Amino acid sequence: MARSDQLARVGVSPDTWTAFRQAALAQGISVAAYLGRLVEAEVARRQDNAIAGVSLELNQADQALVALAEVRASIDELDGVAGRLARSATAHGGSWKDVGSSLRVSAEQARSAYHRRPE
């Protein structure tokens, strides 16, 4: 019979564990409940991507290609977010130099990547 309560050791520094315990206490929940929430959230996050559906029976090259496609999709999604934030920053008075600095690229690269051209 499977157990409904799983136990695990957590390999973190004492300072990290203390900070984690403080975060749980600040929410008024036990460390076990807080850790359980984190585990459930991570499992849910991973179920929503293509990697979760990869059969371990596939050869390693095919597994890697599926993972690579998922990473590319994530990069594209984040790039879309970066573009919206860059345009918002400039619309509210920020310069492309500021945007470029935040992205660690030149102002010209930032503008070229994220400035929305009139259609």
N, C-alpha and C positions, 0 to 999 in steps of 0.2 A: 504494500500500500504506500503510495506517495505521500510525503509529508507536505502539509500546507504551509509550514513555517520553515524557511530555509535559513541556515546560519552560514556566515562567511566571515573570514578575517579580512581586514582592510589594511593594505600596506601603504600607509601614509605616515608622515612625520608626526610626532606628538603635537607640535604647534598646529599643524593642519587639522588633526583630529579635534583638538580643543576648539578651533574656529568652527568646525563643522557642528560640534555639540552645541556651541553658542547659537549658531544659526537655527538649529532645531528648537532649542529652548525659546528663542525669540518668537518662534511661530507657535509656541505652546504645544509642541508635539514631541514624542519620544524620538531618540536617535534612530531607533529601528523603523519607526513609521516614516521618518524623513528619508532615510536610505531607501526604504521600499518605494516611496514616491519617485525618487531619482531612477531607480532600476526600471520601474514601470514606464516612465517617460522615455528612457533610452530605448527600451524594447519597442515602444510604439513608434518612436522616431525612425528606427531602423526598418520597421515593417512597411513603412510608406515609401521605400525606395526599391529600385530594381535589384540591388544587391541582395536584399532579403529573399528574393525568389530564385537566387542562383543555386542550382543543384550542386552539391559537393561531389556528385558523380561526374560532373563536367571535368574535362582536363584543365590543368592550371592555366593554360593560355586562354581558354574561353572564359574562365572565371575572371582573369585579369582584364579581359576585354570588356566584359559586362561592368566590372567595377570602374574601369576607365570611362566608359560612357556615362555612368552615374556621376562621376566626378566632373565631367565636362558639363553635364546638365546643371550641376550645382554651381559651377563657375559662371555659367550663363545667367543663372538666376541672381547670383550675387552681383554680377556686372550690371544687370538691370537695376538693382537697388542702388548701386554706386552712381549710376547715371542719374537716377531720380534725385538722389541727395546732392549731387554736383549741380544740377540745374536749379534745385531749390536754394542752395547756398548762393549761387550767383544771382538768382532772382531777388534775394533778400540782401544784396549788397556785397556779398563776397566776391573776390576776384578769381579769375582762372588761375592766377599765381597761387592764391590760397588753396584752391582745390588741388592743384598739382602738387603743392607741398604736402598736403594731407595724404595724397596717393603715392608720394615719392616718385613723381614724374614731373616733367617740365609743364609749364602753363600751356604750351602749344600742344603737347601730347594729351593733356586733360581736355582741352577744348575740342581737339580733333576727335577724341573718343566719345565725349558726352554732350557736346553742344548739339541741341536739336536744330536741324536745318529746316527752314521753311519749305513747305511742300507745295 
